[in-house]
Amino acid sequence: MAANGTVREAIAEIGLPVSIPAMEYCTDNAAMIGRAAFSVNALSPEQALSLEIFPTGQTVQQ
């Protein structure tokens, strides 16, 4: 998301106080999303919709 120009522009227009990394430090998550889609595709719709979510990042509150 950090590399998404539309998102960057929308945030700038709103004037939210955020810190966005320089474009050179943003990576493409396409490989990760493609691999996840490949794994989920092997599941039935019921199985895919029942997957648990395990966030690994930390939320920072200001």
N, C-alpha and C positions, 0 to 999 in steps of 0.2 A: 504494500500500500504506500510506503514511503516514496517509491519511485513513480507513483501515479501522478502525472501532471495535473489532471483534472481535480484530484483530491487536494493537491498542494494549492492550487488556485482558489478552491472553495474555502479552504482554511484561511488563506490570506485575506480573502474578501470578508469573512466573518470577523477576523481580527482576534482569533483565539490565541492565548499565550501558550504556544507549543514549541517544542524544539524538534526540528526535522533534520536528519542527517543529510550531509551533502550527497548529491546524486552518485558520486563515485563510491560511496560507502553503502549504497542500496543494492541488494541482490535480487535476482529473479527467482521466484518460488515455483516456476513452472515445473521443474523436475519433481519437486516434492508433491505438488498437487497432482501431477500425472501419475506418480506412483501410488498415491492414496486412492485415486480414482480406479486404478487397475485393481487394487485389492478389494475395494467396495463393490466393483462390478461383478465379482465372483459370488457375492452374497445375494440372497433373496431380498426383495424390497422390505420385508418385515425385519430381517436381520440388519439390513443397512440402517433402518430408521431406529433401531434399538441400540446402536453403538453408544458407548459411554464417552464423555469428553474429559480429558485430563490435561488442563492447561499447565504449562511448565514455566511461564513467565511470571514476573512479579508485577503487581499493580502499584503504581506510584501515585499517591494522593498529595496534592499541594494545598 
